[in-house]
Amino acid sequence: MAALVTLFGERRDIDVDLGTQRLGQHPPGTLPHDLVDQRRAGRGIRPAALNWCGHAEVTRVVPEDNGRGGYLLRLPTTGRNALLLVKVMSEDLRADLNNNNEVELGEEIYVEVYRTNKETGKTLLRELPEPDEVPSAA
């Protein structure tokens, strides 16, 4: 006889196949609300705010190849990655990309969100010049 052991205070992932089943093989009763992952249930992924400007961290470098490539940057507002493609970056940054990746992982680039897709969550960025420092009152 199998023994049932209850583990209090431990969170577990439970996978249940809710596909079509026959002969009463469905899980008995309803599933508790906290066991159902509802993040993907019929809703798009929340993208970054359009026109947001700020520093984003380089998480991946893709060298240019036939006009494609760029940087994958983590946005501080969402914690998600976004794309900075070669076609929308300055010549200086593009040269850094193609010159043995002079921009390293963890560095920050000043960017603007210029396009988002609510269904896929894909966010496209363009590089902006660093904002001028506000002169201090002397």
Backbone bond lengths (Angstrom), bond angles and torsions (degrees), N, CA, C in turn:
res aa  C-N    CA-C-N  psi(-1)  N-CA   C-N-CA  omega(-1)  CA-C   N-CA-C  phi
1 M - - - 1.453 - - 1.527 107.90 -
2 A 1.332 115.57 134.55 1.465 120.56 -179.31 1.517 110.33 -79.12
3 A 1.322 115.75 137.65 1.460 120.49 179.16 1.526 108.84 -95.52
4 L 1.317 116.52 142.61 1.459 122.30 178.03 1.514 108.13 -101.79
5 V 1.334 116.50 121.31 1.450 121.46 -179.16 1.524 107.60 -113.51
6 T 1.310 117.64 127.24 1.457 122.09 179.01 1.520 109.08 -96.41
7 L 1.322 116.26 129.13 1.459 121.68 178.68 1.518 107.95 -106.99
8 F 1.312 116.91 102.67 1.454 120.90 179.66 1.515 109.76 -81.08
9 G 1.326 115.97 141.78 1.455 121.01 175.18 1.514 114.46 78.43
10 E 1.346 118.66 3.66 1.460 121.12 177.31 1.511 109.16 -111.44
11 R 1.308 115.82 129.68 1.462 121.38 178.95 1.523 108.35 -93.69
12 R 1.303 116.73 133.82 1.460 122.24 -178.77 1.520 110.00 -126.70
13 D 1.321 117.55 148.25 1.453 122.19 171.55 1.522 107.83 -87.56
14 I 1.321 116.37 131.30 1.452 121.37 179.95 1.509 107.83 -121.57
15 D 1.322 117.37 122.76 1.456 122.19 177.66 1.517 108.51 -101.83
16 V 1.329 115.94 127.39 1.453 121.71 176.43 1.509 107.22 -129.61
17 D 1.319 117.59 125.67 1.455 122.13 177.75 1.522 108.14 -79.70
18 L 1.348 115.88 115.52 1.446 120.86 -179.42 1.529 111.44 -98.27
19 G 1.312 116.78 15.02 1.459 121.12 178.42 1.520 111.00 -67.79
20 T 1.320 115.75 176.15 1.451 121.01 -179.69 1.522 110.19 -62.88
21 Q 1.324 115.57 127.07 1.458 121.22 179.33 1.518 108.91 -131.31
22 R 1.311 116.67 158.57 1.454 121.98 -177.91 1.516 111.58 -116.96
23 L 1.283 114.00 163.40 1.466 122.11 172.14 1.531 113.29 57.93
24 G 1.333 116.56 40.95 1.464 120.24 173.88 1.510 114.79 67.58
25 Q 1.317 118.33 30.34 1.454 120.84 -177.99 1.520 113.25 -88.76
26 H 1.321 118.21 9.40 1.457 121.06 178.24 1.525 109.78 -70.96
27 P 1.332 117.83 156.14 1.459 119.14 175.81 1.529 109.26 -61.01
28 P 1.307 117.90 141.91 1.460 120.00 -179.28 1.527 110.99 -69.77
29 G 1.328 117.01 134.50 1.465 121.47 176.61 1.521 112.13 71.05
30 T 1.315 115.90 -169.28 1.459 121.29 179.18 1.515 109.74 -93.73
31 L 1.315 115.48 160.21 1.463 120.04 179.16 1.521 109.72 -88.95
32 P 1.327 118.59 138.25 1.467 120.73 177.10 1.530 110.48 -60.11
33 H 1.320 115.90 144.63 1.464 122.65 -176.31 1.529 112.13 -54.87
34 D 1.320 118.62 -38.59 1.462 120.76 -175.89 1.530 113.14 -74.76
35 L 1.341 118.40 -6.55 1.456 120.35 178.00 1.525 112.54 -97.47
36 V 1.325 117.40 -7.75 1.456 121.25 -177.29 1.522 109.64 -99.89
37 D 1.344 116.40 121.29 1.462 121.33 178.31 1.525 108.39 -78.62
38 Q 1.332 116.69 108.04 1.451 120.80 -175.41 1.521 112.41 -102.71
39 R 1.319 118.19 6.48 1.461 120.67 -178.55 1.515 112.11 -63.60
40 R 1.341 117.71 -33.65 1.458 120.61 -176.47 1.519 112.15 -102.70
41 A 1.284 118.56 4.66 1.456 121.52 -172.97 1.523 111.99 -76.32
42 G 1.342 116.45 88.63 1.453 121.60 172.35 1.514 116.38 71.10
43 R 1.291 118.18 7.80 1.458 120.68 -179.99 1.511 109.85 -118.37
44 G 1.330 115.32 146.25 1.459 119.52 175.23 1.515 110.28 -75.28
45 I 1.299 116.56 165.03 1.452 122.29 178.27 1.520 107.90 -78.65
46 R 1.302 117.31 137.65 1.461 120.89 -178.34 1.527 109.91 -73.29
47 P 1.342 116.64 113.98 1.463 119.23 -179.11 1.529 111.70 -82.62
48 A 1.311 114.87 173.86 1.465 120.98 175.93 1.529 109.52 -67.99
49 A 1.312 116.10 158.59 1.472 121.30 179.74 1.528 109.80 -69.67
50 L 1.318 115.39 129.87 1.456 121.36 178.25 1.532 109.52 -61.17
51 N 1.312 117.20 139.30 1.468 125.48 -179.54 1.529 114.10 71.37
52 W 1.332 118.23 8.62 1.465 119.95 174.62 1.527 107.80 -63.97
53 C 1.321 117.59 136.97 1.463 123.73 177.28 1.517 109.04 -123.10
54 G 1.315 116.13 140.16 1.450 120.32 176.94 1.516 111.37 168.25
55 H 1.321 115.69 -175.70 1.460 121.50 179.42 1.518 109.47 -87.25
56 A 1.337 115.63 136.76 1.458 121.81 177.03 1.530 108.08 -128.48
57 E 1.329 115.75 147.51 1.461 122.16 -173.62 1.531 111.96 -90.29
58 V 1.331 115.99 133.17 1.463 121.32 177.66 1.528 109.15 -70.45
59 T 1.355 115.99 123.72 1.463 120.53 178.66 1.526 112.40 -114.15
60 R 1.345 115.93 -17.35 1.467 119.83 178.00 1.521 109.10 -156.80
61 V 1.327 116.04 144.12 1.458 122.81 179.08 1.529 107.74 -118.86
62 V 1.345 115.89 126.13 1.466 121.02 177.72 1.533 107.52 -118.69
63 P 1.330 118.34 104.12 1.467 120.99 -177.61 1.527 111.57 -56.90
64 E 1.331 115.20 149.28 1.462 120.70 -177.96 1.524 110.76 -67.28
65 D 1.338 114.66 137.19 1.450 121.92 177.62 1.523 107.51 -147.61
66 N 1.339 116.48 111.66 1.464 122.02 -178.36 1.530 112.52 55.95
67 G 1.325 116.35 44.04 1.461 120.80 176.95 1.516 115.16 79.19
68 R 1.325 117.31 5.58 1.461 121.55 178.59 1.519 109.15 -117.84
69 G 1.305 115.81 153.44 1.449 121.64 -179.56 1.518 108.90 134.02
70 G 1.302 116.13 -179.60 1.454 120.24 179.32 1.513 111.74 151.04
71 Y 1.318 114.70 -151.50 1.457 121.60 -177.21 1.525 109.83 -123.72
72 L 1.315 115.43 145.00 1.450 121.97 169.27 1.526 105.08 -101.63
73 L 1.328 116.58 123.31 1.465 121.68 -175.14 1.524 110.47 -120.75
74 R 1.325 116.72 140.15 1.475 121.55 176.30 1.520 108.55 -90.87
75 L 1.345 114.68 123.78 1.463 120.46 178.67 1.519 109.92 -83.11
76 P 1.330 117.47 132.97 1.468 119.47 -179.30 1.526 112.43 -70.47
77 T 1.322 118.13 -22.43 1.469 120.93 -177.35 1.517 112.81 -76.09
78 T 1.333 117.37 -30.38 1.465 120.43 -177.64 1.517 113.12 -118.17
79 G 1.337 116.82 -19.74 1.459 120.45 -175.23 1.524 112.06 76.20
80 R 1.336 116.88 3.32 1.456 122.17 -179.12 1.528 109.99 -98.81
81 N 1.335 115.49 160.24 1.456 120.68 178.48 1.518 111.32 -85.63
82 A 1.332 115.72 151.62 1.457 123.36 178.19 1.521 108.03 -139.54
83 L 1.327 116.14 160.30 1.463 121.56 -175.19 1.522 112.77 -100.83
84 L 1.330 115.54 133.66 1.461 122.85 169.88 1.523 105.69 -117.11
85 L 1.333 115.69 102.47 1.458 121.56 -174.70 1.524 111.60 -86.67
86 V 1.353 116.58 155.61 1.462 120.86 -177.58 1.520 112.31 -59.28
87 K 1.324 118.29 -30.79 1.472 120.37 -175.85 1.524 113.35 -69.85
88 V 1.329 118.55 -12.64 1.462 120.62 -179.45 1.528 112.81 -122.64
89 M 1.336 116.98 21.15 1.468 119.20 177.15 1.525 109.94 -112.36
90 S 1.319 115.02 160.54 1.466 120.46 -179.78 1.528 110.00 -66.23
91 E 1.320 114.99 160.03 1.467 120.20 177.75 1.525 110.77 -61.47
92 D 1.350 116.46 -37.00 1.468 119.92 179.29 1.528 111.35 -63.15
93 L 1.317 116.39 -46.20 1.467 119.95 -179.31 1.523 110.39 -67.72
94 R 1.324 116.19 -37.38 1.468 120.31 177.81 1.529 109.98 -63.78
95 A 1.329 116.88 -40.35 1.467 120.67 177.23 1.526 110.56 -63.47
96 D 1.346 116.66 -39.93 1.469 120.11 176.57 1.523 110.92 -62.12
97 L 1.322 116.72 -40.20 1.458 121.50 179.15 1.523 110.54 -61.23
98 N 1.331 115.99 -40.66 1.461 120.39 -175.42 1.523 113.97 -90.77
99 N 1.327 117.51 -3.80 1.454 121.86 -178.66 1.521 109.60 -107.46
100 N 1.322 115.07 68.79 1.469 120.88 178.30 1.521 112.95 58.29
101 N 1.314 115.87 34.60 1.470 121.78 174.70 1.527 112.72 51.34
102 E 1.312 116.46 63.28 1.464 120.70 -179.74 1.525 112.24 -66.03
103 V 1.335 118.15 -19.77 1.462 121.10 173.85 1.520 106.62 -89.49
104 E 1.314 116.59 124.47 1.459 121.31 -173.99 1.522 111.55 -101.14
105 L 1.316 115.14 161.43 1.459 120.39 175.36 1.525 108.92 -59.01
106 G 1.319 116.16 138.48 1.462 121.15 -179.99 1.517 113.58 94.69
107 E 1.343 117.66 -19.78 1.466 119.60 176.39 1.516 109.27 -69.42
108 E 1.339 115.65 160.19 1.457 120.52 -179.57 1.524 110.92 -113.72
109 I 1.328 114.94 144.34 1.465 122.62 178.43 1.522 107.19 -125.35
110 Y 1.320 117.05 138.41 1.462 121.76 179.56 1.533 108.61 -83.10
111 V 1.329 116.59 121.13 1.464 121.61 -172.02 1.526 111.75 -138.20
112 E 1.334 113.85 169.85 1.462 122.23 173.75 1.527 108.09 -129.62
113 V 1.332 116.70 140.16 1.461 121.59 172.88 1.522 106.86 -78.87
114 Y 1.340 117.09 118.06 1.470 118.95 -179.09 1.517 113.40 -114.50
115 R 1.334 118.29 -11.05 1.460 119.92 177.22 1.524 109.29 -154.76
116 T 1.327 115.58 138.41 1.462 120.81 176.21 1.519 109.38 -135.57
117 N 1.323 115.82 156.38 1.454 121.93 175.34 1.527 106.63 -125.37
118 K 1.326 116.64 112.35 1.465 120.95 -175.95 1.519 112.85 -65.93
119 E 1.313 117.61 -30.73 1.467 120.24 -177.96 1.525 112.52 -74.17
120 T 1.331 116.65 -42.91 1.465 119.96 -177.16 1.518 112.94 -96.81
121 G 1.342 117.00 -18.64 1.456 120.46 -176.47 1.516 113.05 80.00
122 K 1.343 117.59 4.24 1.467 121.41 -179.16 1.526 109.36 -69.02
123 T 1.316 115.78 134.16 1.456 122.45 -179.57 1.515 109.47 -125.25
124 L 1.339 116.63 130.41 1.464 121.80 178.07 1.520 109.26 -109.52
125 L 1.329 114.58 140.38 1.463 122.07 -177.14 1.509 110.49 -118.56
126 R 1.335 115.47 159.21 1.461 120.89 167.90 1.524 106.67 -130.48
127 E 1.318 115.01 145.46 1.458 120.40 179.39 1.514 109.33 -73.42
128 L 1.316 115.62 140.95 1.460 122.11 174.78 1.521 108.67 -120.14
129 P 1.338 116.86 154.48 1.475 118.33 173.28 1.530 108.88 -64.41
130 E 1.300 115.23 148.38 1.469 119.17 177.11 1.527 109.03 -57.06
131 P 1.336 117.93 137.77 1.467 119.33 179.32 1.529 109.78 -65.04
132 D 1.306 114.96 143.38 1.467 119.08 178.61 1.515 108.75 -66.08
133 E 1.311 115.04 140.61 1.454 119.09 176.74 1.512 109.37 -72.39
134 V 1.316 114.67 139.04 1.455 119.30 179.96 1.517 107.75 -72.36
135 P 1.358 117.58 126.37 1.461 118.45 -179.98 1.526 110.85 -64.31
136 S 1.314 114.52 137.06 1.468 117.89 -179.62 1.523 109.94 -77.71
137 A 1.315 114.66 146.78 1.480 120.13 179.27 1.513 107.03 -75.55
138 A 1.322 115.87 122.32 1.476 119.25 -178.19 1.497 110.44 -110.54
